[in-house]
Amino acid sequence: MVLTLGLATACAQADKKEAEKKDDKKEEVKPAKADAQEVAVIKTTEGEMVIEFWPDVAPKTVENFKTLARKGFYDGTAFHRIVKGFMVQGGDPLSKDASKEELWGTGDPGYKIKAEFNDRSHQRGVISMARSQDPDSAGSQFFICLGDASFLDKKYTAFGKLIKGDDVLGRIGDTPTTPNRGGEKSKPAKRVGVEHIKIVPADSVKQTGSTISEGQPKDKP
């Protein structure tokens, strides 16, 4: 009887351990699954846009963007550069301070990330990393294409695309502009603010049937 009870106890303990292992495996899998289904909700003064990510082609860029967004890094920034028909650019922390307007476009998070150029084409609604002449000089600034900008393919890191809010993107892109300090007609005549960027589960956001239309490229970010 004692032996039988001992065996039963051992079996019960083995079953418990096996169940715990299965639970551990489930816990390990869940974060990866949830992460792959996350989107960014960009709330601007013109409305909300939702971006889906492409971690399969730009994993480190996606993670960097998510990390900055979760820290509130982008909250209070602005789209400081708008080139009609081409793209809208934001993500500069210096754009939070109006007194530093002459420096807008030069800010970063204090570090740079390596480029992840890929085969995804720069079309309307695609989000990509802005950079200087150095391919590995991106940090936090990004741009969203207003039209066909395929001439940037494999030269800039595209890491996601707009799935909701094309009308908002259009309004931002139609913002009146004046010449910036370099003479480019891309300085918004009014502030187009980014209230916040939130990373949320994709299934918590309802998509609309908003159409992504075509446009013409005019410049480089």
CYANA upper distance limits for C-alpha pairs under 8 A (distance plus 0.5 A):
  1 MET  CA      5 LEU  CA      6.57
  2 VAL  CA      6 GLY  CA      6.53
  3 LEU  CA      7 LEU  CA      6.66
  4 THR  CA      8 ALA  CA      6.61
  5 LEU  CA      9 THR  CA      6.50
  6 GLY  CA     10 ALA  CA      6.56
  7 LEU  CA     11 CYS  CA      6.51
  8 ALA  CA     12 ALA  CA      6.54
  9 THR  CA     13 GLN  CA      6.62
 10 ALA  CA     14 ALA  CA      6.57
 11 CYS  CA     15 ASP  CA      6.52
 12 ALA  CA     16 LYS  CA      6.60
 13 GLN  CA     17 LYS  CA      6.66
 14 ALA  CA     18 GLU  CA      6.60
 15 ASP  CA     19 ALA  CA      6.58
 16 LYS  CA     20 GLU  CA      6.63
 17 LYS  CA     21 LYS  CA      6.64
 18 GLU  CA     22 LYS  CA      6.78
 19 ALA  CA     23 ASP  CA      6.68
 20 GLU  CA     24 ASP  CA      6.58
 21 LYS  CA     25 LYS  CA      6.68
 22 LYS  CA     26 LYS  CA      6.68
 23 ASP  CA     27 GLU  CA      6.68
 24 ASP  CA     28 GLU  CA      6.69
 25 LYS  CA     29 VAL  CA      6.78
 26 LYS  CA     30 LYS  CA      6.67
 27 GLU  CA     31 PRO  CA      7.72
 28 GLU  CA     32 ALA  CA      8.07
 29 VAL  CA     33 LYS  CA      6.90
 30 LYS  CA     34 ALA  CA      6.60
 31 PRO  CA     35 ASP  CA      6.43
 32 ALA  CA     36 ALA  CA      6.75
 33 LYS  CA     37 GLN  CA      7.14
 34 ALA  CA     38 GLU  CA      7.02
 34 ALA  CA    201 PRO  CA      7.49
 35 ASP  CA    201 PRO  CA      8.46
 36 ALA  CA     55 PRO  CA      7.98
 37 GLN  CA    201 PRO  CA      6.47
 37 GLN  CA    202 ALA  CA      5.80
 37 GLN  CA    203 ASP  CA      8.22
 38 GLU  CA     52 GLU  CA      7.74
 38 GLU  CA     53 PHE  CA      8.07
 38 GLU  CA    199 ILE  CA      6.95
 38 GLU  CA    200 VAL  CA      5.97
 38 GLU  CA    201 PRO  CA      4.95
 38 GLU  CA    202 ALA  CA      5.44
 39 VAL  CA     50 VAL  CA      7.24
 39 VAL  CA     51 ILE  CA      6.11
 39 VAL  CA     52 GLU  CA      5.31
 39 VAL  CA     53 PHE  CA      6.94
 39 VAL  CA    199 ILE  CA      6.20
 39 VAL  CA    200 VAL  CA      6.12
 39 VAL  CA    201 PRO  CA      6.71
 39 VAL  CA    202 ALA  CA      5.84
 40 ALA  CA     50 VAL  CA      6.09
 40 ALA  CA     51 ILE  CA      5.55
 40 ALA  CA     52 GLU  CA      7.12
 40 ALA  CA     66 LYS  CA      8.41
 40 ALA  CA    197 ILE  CA      6.93
 40 ALA  CA    198 LYS  CA      6.07
 40 ALA  CA    199 ILE  CA      5.13
 40 ALA  CA    200 VAL  CA      6.88
 41 VAL  CA     48 GLU  CA      7.22
 41 VAL  CA     49 MET  CA      6.33
 41 VAL  CA     50 VAL  CA      5.08
 41 VAL  CA     51 ILE  CA      7.02
 41 VAL  CA    197 ILE  CA      6.02
 41 VAL  CA    198 LYS  CA      5.67
 41 VAL  CA    199 ILE  CA      6.92
 41 VAL  CA    200 VAL  CA      7.82
 42 ILE  CA     48 GLU  CA      6.06
 42 ILE  CA     49 MET  CA      5.63
 42 ILE  CA     50 VAL  CA      6.66
 42 ILE  CA     51 ILE  CA      8.27
 42 ILE  CA    194 VAL  CA      7.57
 42 ILE  CA    195 GLU  CA      8.34
 42 ILE  CA    196 HIS  CA      6.66
 42 ILE  CA    197 ILE  CA      4.99
 42 ILE  CA    198 LYS  CA      7.16
 43 LYS  CA     47 GLY  CA      6.46
 43 LYS  CA     48 GLU  CA      4.93
 43 LYS  CA     49 MET  CA      7.04
 43 LYS  CA    194 VAL  CA      6.47
 43 LYS  CA    195 GLU  CA      6.04
 43 LYS  CA    196 HIS  CA      5.95
 43 LYS  CA    197 ILE  CA      6.69
 44 THR  CA     48 GLU  CA      6.39
 44 THR  CA     49 MET  CA      8.44
 44 THR  CA    192 VAL  CA      7.53
 44 THR  CA    193 GLY  CA      5.98
 44 THR  CA    194 VAL  CA      4.85
 44 THR  CA    195 GLU  CA      5.90
 44 THR  CA    196 HIS  CA      7.76
 45 THR  CA    192 VAL  CA      6.48
 45 THR  CA    193 GLY  CA      5.84
 45 THR  CA    194 VAL  CA      7.06
 45 THR  CA    195 GLU  CA      7.46
 46 GLU  CA    168 VAL  CA      6.49
 46 GLU  CA    171 ARG  CA      7.41
 46 GLU  CA    172 ILE  CA      7.32
 46 GLU  CA    192 VAL  CA      7.72
 47 GLY  CA    165 GLY  CA      8.16
 47 GLY  CA    168 VAL  CA      6.20
 48 GLU  CA    165 GLY  CA      6.51
 48 GLU  CA    168 VAL  CA      7.16
 49 MET  CA    162 LEU  CA      7.48
 49 MET  CA    163 ILE  CA      8.27
 49 MET  CA    164 LYS  CA      6.01
 49 MET  CA    165 GLY  CA      4.84
 49 MET  CA    166 ASP  CA      7.73
 49 MET  CA    168 VAL  CA      7.19
 49 MET  CA    169 LEU  CA      7.85
 50 VAL  CA    162 LEU  CA      6.27
 50 VAL  CA    163 ILE  CA      6.23
 50 VAL  CA    164 LYS  CA      5.44
 50 VAL  CA    165 GLY  CA      6.94
 51 ILE  CA    127 ILE  CA      8.45
 51 ILE  CA    160 GLY  CA      6.93
 51 ILE  CA    161 LYS  CA      5.87
 51 ILE  CA    162 LEU  CA      4.98
 51 ILE  CA    163 ILE  CA      6.28
 51 ILE  CA    164 LYS  CA      7.71
 52 GLU  CA    160 GLY  CA      5.93
 52 GLU  CA    161 LYS  CA      6.06
 52 GLU  CA    162 LEU  CA      6.91
 52 GLU  CA    163 ILE  CA      7.03
 52 GLU  CA    202 ALA  CA      8.49
 53 PHE  CA     62 VAL  CA      7.14
 53 PHE  CA    159 PHE  CA      6.46
 53 PHE  CA    160 GLY  CA      4.67
 53 PHE  CA    161 LYS  CA      7.22
 54 TRP  CA     58 ALA  CA      6.71
 54 TRP  CA     59 PRO  CA      7.79
 54 TRP  CA     62 VAL  CA      7.67
 54 TRP  CA    159 PHE  CA      5.59
 54 TRP  CA    160 GLY  CA      5.49
 55 PRO  CA     59 PRO  CA      4.65
 55 PRO  CA     60 LYS  CA      8.19
 55 PRO  CA     62 VAL  CA      6.47
 55 PRO  CA    159 PHE  CA      7.60
 57 VAL  CA    116 GLU  CA      7.86
 57 VAL  CA    118 ASN  CA      6.70
 57 VAL  CA    159 PHE  CA      7.68
 58 ALA  CA     62 VAL  CA      6.67
 58 ALA  CA    116 GLU  CA      6.02
 58 ALA  CA    117 PHE  CA      8.17
 58 ALA  CA    118 ASN  CA      8.06
 58 ALA  CA    157 THR  CA      7.80
 58 ALA  CA    158 ALA  CA      7.96
 58 ALA  CA    159 PHE  CA      6.11
 59 PRO  CA     63 GLU  CA      6.67
 60 LYS  CA     64 ASN  CA      6.55
 60 LYS  CA    116 GLU  CA      8.44
 61 THR  CA     65 PHE  CA      6.74
 61 THR  CA    113 ILE  CA      7.99
 61 THR  CA    115 ALA  CA      8.47
 61 THR  CA    116 GLU  CA      7.80
 61 THR  CA    157 THR  CA      8.38
 61 THR  CA    159 PHE  CA      7.34
 62 VAL  CA     66 LYS  CA      6.69
 62 VAL  CA    159 PHE  CA      6.83
 63 GLU  CA     67 THR  CA      6.50
 64 ASN  CA     68 LEU  CA      6.74
 65 PHE  CA     69 ALA  CA      6.61
 65 PHE  CA    140 SER  CA      7.58
 66 LYS  CA     70 ARG  CA      6.55
 66 LYS  CA    199 ILE  CA      7.13
 67 THR  CA     71 LYS  CA      6.86
 68 LEU  CA     72 GLY  CA      6.98
 68 LEU  CA     73 PHE  CA      5.71
 68 LEU  CA     74 TYR  CA      7.53
 68 LEU  CA    140 SER  CA      8.23
 69 ALA  CA     73 PHE  CA      6.20
 69 ALA  CA     74 TYR  CA      6.49
 69 ALA  CA     75 ASP  CA      8.38
 69 ALA  CA    197 ILE  CA      6.15
 69 ALA  CA    198 LYS  CA      6.76
 69 ALA  CA    199 ILE  CA      7.45
 70 ARG  CA    197 ILE  CA      8.38
 70 ARG  CA    198 LYS  CA      7.19
 70 ARG  CA    199 ILE  CA      7.23
 72 GLY  CA    196 HIS  CA      7.63
 72 GLY  CA    197 ILE  CA      7.85
 73 PHE  CA     93 PRO  CA      7.70
 74 TYR  CA     91 GLY  CA      6.52
 74 TYR  CA     92 ASP  CA      8.27
 74 TYR  CA     93 PRO  CA      7.31
 74 TYR  CA    194 VAL  CA      7.67
 74 TYR  CA    196 HIS  CA      6.78
 74 TYR  CA    197 ILE  CA      6.93
 75 ASP  CA    194 VAL  CA      6.62
 75 ASP  CA    195 GLU  CA      5.80
 75 ASP  CA    196 HIS  CA      4.68
 75 ASP  CA    197 ILE  CA      6.98
 76 GLY  CA     95 SER  CA      8.47
 76 GLY  CA     96 LYS  CA      6.00
 76 GLY  CA    193 GLY  CA      7.10
 76 GLY  CA    194 VAL  CA      6.03
 76 GLY  CA    195 GLU  CA      5.69
 76 GLY  CA    196 HIS  CA      7.12
 77 THR  CA     90 GLY  CA      7.85
 77 THR  CA     91 GLY  CA      6.95
 77 THR  CA     92 ASP  CA      7.06
 77 THR  CA     93 PRO  CA      6.47
 77 THR  CA     94 LEU  CA      8.03
 77 THR  CA     95 SER  CA      5.69
 77 THR  CA     96 LYS  CA      5.20
 77 THR  CA    193 GLY  CA      6.52
 77 THR  CA    194 VAL  CA      5.78
 77 THR  CA    195 GLU  CA      7.77
 78 ALA  CA     90 GLY  CA      6.31
 78 ALA  CA     91 GLY  CA      7.56
 78 ALA  CA     92 ASP  CA      8.00
 78 ALA  CA     95 SER  CA      6.27
 78 ALA  CA     96 LYS  CA      7.48
 78 ALA  CA    191 ARG  CA      7.40
 78 ALA  CA    192 VAL  CA      6.05
 78 ALA  CA    193 GLY  CA      4.69
 78 ALA  CA    194 VAL  CA      5.67
 79 PHE  CA     88 VAL  CA      6.99
 79 PHE  CA     89 GLN  CA      5.84
 79 PHE  CA     90 GLY  CA      4.68
 79 PHE  CA     91 GLY  CA      7.79
 79 PHE  CA    191 ARG  CA      8.15
 79 PHE  CA    192 VAL  CA      6.12
 79 PHE  CA    193 GLY  CA      6.89
 79 PHE  CA    194 VAL  CA      7.77
 80 HIS  CA     88 VAL  CA      8.45
 80 HIS  CA     89 GLN  CA      6.76
 80 HIS  CA     90 GLY  CA      6.32
 80 HIS  CA     95 SER  CA      7.47
 80 HIS  CA    104 TRP  CA      7.36
 80 HIS  CA    105 GLY  CA      7.71
 80 HIS  CA    187 LYS  CA      7.01
 80 HIS  CA    188 PRO  CA      7.12
 80 HIS  CA    191 ARG  CA      8.29
 80 HIS  CA    192 VAL  CA      8.05
 81 ARG  CA     88 VAL  CA      6.37
 81 ARG  CA     89 GLN  CA      5.58
 81 ARG  CA     90 GLY  CA      7.47
 81 ARG  CA    105 GLY  CA      8.44
 81 ARG  CA    186 SER  CA      5.75
 81 ARG  CA    187 LYS  CA      5.98
 81 ARG  CA    188 PRO  CA      7.12
 82 ILE  CA     87 MET  CA      6.64
 82 ILE  CA     88 VAL  CA      4.95
 82 ILE  CA     89 GLN  CA      6.79
 82 ILE  CA    172 ILE  CA      8.38
 82 ILE  CA    173 GLY  CA      6.83
 82 ILE  CA    175 THR  CA      8.12
 82 ILE  CA    177 THR  CA      7.73
 82 ILE  CA    186 SER  CA      5.28
 82 ILE  CA    187 LYS  CA      6.96
 82 ILE  CA    188 PRO  CA      6.99
 83 VAL  CA     87 MET  CA      6.00
 83 VAL  CA     88 VAL  CA      6.84
 83 VAL  CA    173 GLY  CA      7.81
 83 VAL  CA    185 LYS  CA      7.63
 83 VAL  CA    186 SER  CA      5.61
 83 VAL  CA    218 LYS  CA      7.87
 83 VAL  CA    219 ASP  CA      7.95
 84 LYS  CA    146 LEU  CA      8.02
 84 LYS  CA    173 GLY  CA      6.32
 84 LYS  CA    174 ASP  CA      7.18
 84 LYS  CA    186 SER  CA      8.31
 84 LYS  CA    218 LYS  CA      8.20
 85 GLY  CA    146 LEU  CA      5.84
 85 GLY  CA    147 GLY  CA      6.35
 85 GLY  CA    173 GLY  CA      7.72
 85 GLY  CA    215 GLY  CA      5.94
 85 GLY  CA    216 GLN  CA      5.78
 85 GLY  CA    217 PRO  CA      6.49
 85 GLY  CA    218 LYS  CA      7.25
 86 PHE  CA    145 CYS  CA      6.35
 86 PHE  CA    146 LEU  CA      5.42
 86 PHE  CA    147 GLY  CA      6.12
 86 PHE  CA    148 ASP  CA      8.03
 86 PHE  CA    149 ALA  CA      7.39
 86 PHE  CA    215 GLY  CA      7.68
 86 PHE  CA    216 GLN  CA      6.72
 86 PHE  CA    217 PRO  CA      5.05
 86 PHE  CA    218 LYS  CA      5.97
 86 PHE  CA    219 ASP  CA      7.17
 87 MET  CA    143 PHE  CA      6.75
 87 MET  CA    144 ILE  CA      5.94
 87 MET  CA    145 CYS  CA      4.77
 87 MET  CA    146 LEU  CA      5.32
 87 MET  CA    147 GLY  CA      7.87
 87 MET  CA    173 GLY  CA      7.68
 87 MET  CA    221 PRO  CA      8.33
 88 VAL  CA    143 PHE  CA      5.91
 88 VAL  CA    144 ILE  CA      5.97
 88 VAL  CA    145 CYS  CA      7.19
 88 VAL  CA    146 LEU  CA      7.76
 88 VAL  CA    172 ILE  CA      7.94
 88 VAL  CA    173 GLY  CA      6.88
 89 GLN  CA    130 ALA  CA      8.23
 89 GLN  CA    141 GLN  CA      7.69
 89 GLN  CA    142 PHE  CA      6.28
 89 GLN  CA    143 PHE  CA      4.64
 89 GLN  CA    144 ILE  CA      7.09
 89 GLN  CA    221 PRO  CA      8.14
 90 GLY  CA    141 GLN  CA      6.14
 90 GLY  CA    142 PHE  CA      6.14
 90 GLY  CA    143 PHE  CA      6.70
 91 GLY  CA    140 SER  CA      6.04
 91 GLY  CA    141 GLN  CA      4.60
 91 GLY  CA    142 PHE  CA      6.30
 92 ASP  CA     96 LYS  CA      8.46
 92 ASP  CA    104 TRP  CA      7.21
 92 ASP  CA    105 GLY  CA      6.57
 92 ASP  CA    106 THR  CA      7.65
 92 ASP  CA    107 GLY  CA      5.60
 92 ASP  CA    108 ASP  CA      6.67
 92 ASP  CA    140 SER  CA      7.14
 92 ASP  CA    141 GLN  CA      5.94
 93 PRO  CA    107 GLY  CA      6.40
 93 PRO  CA    108 ASP  CA      7.10
 93 PRO  CA    109 PRO  CA      8.00
 94 LEU  CA    100 LYS  CA      6.95
 94 LEU  CA    101 GLU  CA      8.09
 94 LEU  CA    103 LEU  CA      7.54
 94 LEU  CA    104 TRP  CA      6.23
 94 LEU  CA    105 GLY  CA      8.27
 94 LEU  CA    106 THR  CA      8.26
 94 LEU  CA    107 GLY  CA      6.13
 95 SER  CA    100 LYS  CA      7.67
 95 SER  CA    101 GLU  CA      7.15
 95 SER  CA    104 TRP  CA      6.09
 95 SER  CA    105 GLY  CA      8.45
 97 ASP  CA    101 GLU  CA      7.61
100 LYS  CA    104 TRP  CA      7.16
102 GLU  CA    181 ARG  CA      8.08
103 LEU  CA    107 GLY  CA      8.00
105 GLY  CA    141 GLN  CA      8.48
107 GLY  CA    141 GLN  CA      8.40
108 ASP  CA    112 LYS  CA      8.35
108 ASP  CA    139 GLY  CA      5.86
108 ASP  CA    140 SER  CA      6.00
108 ASP  CA    141 GLN  CA      7.45
109 PRO  CA    139 GLY  CA      6.63
109 PRO  CA    140 SER  CA      6.64
110 GLY  CA    139 GLY  CA      8.22
111 TYR  CA    139 GLY  CA      6.68
112 LYS  CA    136 ASP  CA      7.25
112 LYS  CA    137 SER  CA      5.83
112 LYS  CA    138 ALA  CA      5.95
112 LYS  CA    139 GLY  CA      5.16
113 ILE  CA    136 ASP  CA      6.44
113 ILE  CA    137 SER  CA      6.97
113 ILE  CA    138 ALA  CA      6.17
113 ILE  CA    139 GLY  CA      6.32
114 LYS  CA    135 PRO  CA      7.94
114 LYS  CA    136 ASP  CA      4.98
114 LYS  CA    137 SER  CA      7.64
114 LYS  CA    138 ALA  CA      7.77
115 ALA  CA    135 PRO  CA      6.47
115 ALA  CA    136 ASP  CA      5.61
115 ALA  CA    137 SER  CA      8.34
115 ALA  CA    138 ALA  CA      7.87
115 ALA  CA    156 TYR  CA      7.88
115 ALA  CA    157 THR  CA      6.62
116 GLU  CA    156 TYR  CA      8.37
116 GLU  CA    157 THR  CA      5.89
117 PHE  CA    153 ASP  CA      8.24
117 PHE  CA    154 LYS  CA      5.27
117 PHE  CA    155 LYS  CA      6.70
117 PHE  CA    156 TYR  CA      6.39
117 PHE  CA    157 THR  CA      5.25
117 PHE  CA    158 ALA  CA      7.62
118 ASN  CA    153 ASP  CA      8.02
118 ASN  CA    154 LYS  CA      5.96
118 ASN  CA    157 THR  CA      7.32
118 ASN  CA    158 ALA  CA      7.71
119 ASP  CA    153 ASP  CA      7.53
119 ASP  CA    154 LYS  CA      6.99
120 ARG  CA    153 ASP  CA      7.64
120 ARG  CA    158 ALA  CA      7.01
121 SER  CA    126 VAL  CA      8.50
121 SER  CA    149 ALA  CA      8.36
121 SER  CA    150 SER  CA      6.14
121 SER  CA    153 ASP  CA      6.08
121 SER  CA    158 ALA  CA      8.03
122 HIS  CA    126 VAL  CA      6.29
122 HIS  CA    127 ILE  CA      8.47
122 HIS  CA    128 SER  CA      8.44
122 HIS  CA    145 CYS  CA      7.29
122 HIS  CA    148 ASP  CA      6.89
122 HIS  CA    149 ALA  CA      5.59
122 HIS  CA    150 SER  CA      5.36
122 HIS  CA    151 PHE  CA      8.34
122 HIS  CA    152 LEU  CA      7.07
122 HIS  CA    153 ASP  CA      6.58
122 HIS  CA    158 ALA  CA      7.43
123 GLN  CA    145 CYS  CA      6.61
123 GLN  CA    146 LEU  CA      7.93
123 GLN  CA    147 GLY  CA      6.05
123 GLN  CA    148 ASP  CA      5.00
123 GLN  CA    149 ALA  CA      6.23
123 GLN  CA    150 SER  CA      7.03
123 GLN  CA    214 GLU  CA      8.29
124 ARG  CA    144 ILE  CA      8.01
124 ARG  CA    145 CYS  CA      5.31
124 ARG  CA    146 LEU  CA      5.22
124 ARG  CA    147 GLY  CA      4.73
124 ARG  CA    148 ASP  CA      6.45
124 ARG  CA    149 ALA  CA      8.33
124 ARG  CA    212 ILE  CA      7.04
124 ARG  CA    213 SER  CA      7.30
124 ARG  CA    214 GLU  CA      6.82
124 ARG  CA    215 GLY  CA      7.65
125 GLY  CA    144 ILE  CA      6.35
125 GLY  CA    145 CYS  CA      5.83
125 GLY  CA    146 LEU  CA      6.87
125 GLY  CA    147 GLY  CA      8.16
125 GLY  CA    161 LYS  CA      5.85
125 GLY  CA    162 LEU  CA      5.24
125 GLY  CA    163 ILE  CA      8.38
125 GLY  CA    166 ASP  CA      7.79
125 GLY  CA    169 LEU  CA      8.35
125 GLY  CA    212 ILE  CA      7.58
126 VAL  CA    144 ILE  CA      6.06
126 VAL  CA    145 CYS  CA      6.03
126 VAL  CA    158 ALA  CA      7.34
126 VAL  CA    159 PHE  CA      8.20
126 VAL  CA    160 GLY  CA      6.35
126 VAL  CA    161 LYS  CA      4.60
126 VAL  CA    162 LEU  CA      6.66
127 ILE  CA    142 PHE  CA      7.32
127 ILE  CA    143 PHE  CA      6.16
127 ILE  CA    144 ILE  CA      4.90
127 ILE  CA    145 CYS  CA      7.08
127 ILE  CA    158 ALA  CA      6.36
127 ILE  CA    159 PHE  CA      6.64
127 ILE  CA    160 GLY  CA      5.83
127 ILE  CA    161 LYS  CA      5.98
127 ILE  CA    162 LEU  CA      7.92
128 SER  CA    142 PHE  CA      6.08
128 SER  CA    143 PHE  CA      6.00
128 SER  CA    144 ILE  CA      6.97
128 SER  CA    156 TYR  CA      7.11
128 SER  CA    157 THR  CA      5.82
128 SER  CA    158 ALA  CA      4.53
128 SER  CA    159 PHE  CA      6.23
128 SER  CA    160 GLY  CA      7.72
129 MET  CA    138 ALA  CA      6.71
129 MET  CA    139 GLY  CA      8.39
129 MET  CA    140 SER  CA      8.07
129 MET  CA    141 GLN  CA      6.66
129 MET  CA    142 PHE  CA      4.82
129 MET  CA    143 PHE  CA      6.76
129 MET  CA    156 TYR  CA      6.86
129 MET  CA    157 THR  CA      5.95
129 MET  CA    158 ALA  CA      7.10
129 MET  CA    159 PHE  CA      8.33
130 ALA  CA    138 ALA  CA      6.49
130 ALA  CA    141 GLN  CA      5.90
130 ALA  CA    142 PHE  CA      5.36
130 ALA  CA    143 PHE  CA      6.71
130 ALA  CA    156 TYR  CA      7.75
130 ALA  CA    221 PRO  CA      6.36
131 ARG  CA    135 PRO  CA      7.46
131 ARG  CA    136 ASP  CA      8.17
131 ARG  CA    137 SER  CA      5.88
131 ARG  CA    138 ALA  CA      5.13
131 ARG  CA    139 GLY  CA      8.21
131 ARG  CA    141 GLN  CA      8.03
131 ARG  CA    156 TYR  CA      8.33
131 ARG  CA    221 PRO  CA      7.79
132 SER  CA    137 SER  CA      6.52
132 SER  CA    138 ALA  CA      7.89
133 GLN  CA    137 SER  CA      8.19
135 PRO  CA    155 LYS  CA      8.14
135 PRO  CA    156 TYR  CA      8.19
143 PHE  CA    221 PRO  CA      7.91
145 CYS  CA    149 ALA  CA      7.42
146 LEU  CA    169 LEU  CA      8.06
146 LEU  CA    170 GLY  CA      8.00
146 LEU  CA    173 GLY  CA      7.41
146 LEU  CA    214 GLU  CA      8.15
146 LEU  CA    215 GLY  CA      6.66
146 LEU  CA    216 GLN  CA      8.35
147 GLY  CA    213 SER  CA      7.92
147 GLY  CA    214 GLU  CA      5.54
147 GLY  CA    215 GLY  CA      4.11
147 GLY  CA    216 GLN  CA      5.76
147 GLY  CA    217 PRO  CA      6.69
148 ASP  CA    214 GLU  CA      6.84
148 ASP  CA    215 GLY  CA      6.15
148 ASP  CA    216 GLN  CA      6.14
148 ASP  CA    217 PRO  CA      6.34
149 ALA  CA    153 ASP  CA      8.21
149 ALA  CA    216 GLN  CA      7.78
149 ALA  CA    217 PRO  CA      5.66
152 LEU  CA    156 TYR  CA      6.54
152 LEU  CA    220 LYS  CA      8.23
162 LEU  CA    166 ASP  CA      7.69
163 ILE  CA    207 GLN  CA      7.26
163 ILE  CA    208 THR  CA      8.48
164 LYS  CA    207 GLN  CA      6.26
164 LYS  CA    208 THR  CA      6.59
164 LYS  CA    210 SER  CA      7.22
165 GLY  CA    169 LEU  CA      6.89
165 GLY  CA    210 SER  CA      7.56
166 ASP  CA    170 GLY  CA      6.62
166 ASP  CA    210 SER  CA      6.63
166 ASP  CA    211 THR  CA      7.42
166 ASP  CA    212 ILE  CA      6.86
167 ASP  CA    171 ARG  CA      6.80
167 ASP  CA    210 SER  CA      7.85
168 VAL  CA    172 ILE  CA      6.77
169 LEU  CA    173 GLY  CA      6.56
170 GLY  CA    174 ASP  CA      6.63
171 ARG  CA    175 THR  CA      6.96
172 ILE  CA    192 VAL  CA      7.66
175 THR  CA    188 PRO  CA      6.88
175 THR  CA    189 ALA  CA      7.74
175 THR  CA    190 LYS  CA      8.08
176 PRO  CA    188 PRO  CA      6.49
176 PRO  CA    189 ALA  CA      6.01
176 PRO  CA    190 LYS  CA      8.09
177 THR  CA    185 LYS  CA      6.51
177 THR  CA    186 SER  CA      5.85
177 THR  CA    187 LYS  CA      5.53
177 THR  CA    188 PRO  CA      4.88
177 THR  CA    189 ALA  CA      5.51
178 THR  CA    184 GLU  CA      8.45
178 THR  CA    185 LYS  CA      5.49
178 THR  CA    186 SER  CA      6.53
178 THR  CA    187 LYS  CA      5.61
178 THR  CA    188 PRO  CA      6.95
178 THR  CA    189 ALA  CA      6.73
179 PRO  CA    183 GLY  CA      5.44
179 PRO  CA    184 GLU  CA      5.49
179 PRO  CA    185 LYS  CA      4.39
179 PRO  CA    186 SER  CA      6.45
179 PRO  CA    187 LYS  CA      6.35
180 ASN  CA    184 GLU  CA      5.92
180 ASN  CA    185 LYS  CA      6.62
180 ASN  CA    186 SER  CA      6.72
180 ASN  CA    187 LYS  CA      5.70
188 PRO  CA    192 VAL  CA      8.01
200 VAL  CA    204 SER  CA      7.58
201 PRO  CA    205 VAL  CA      7.94
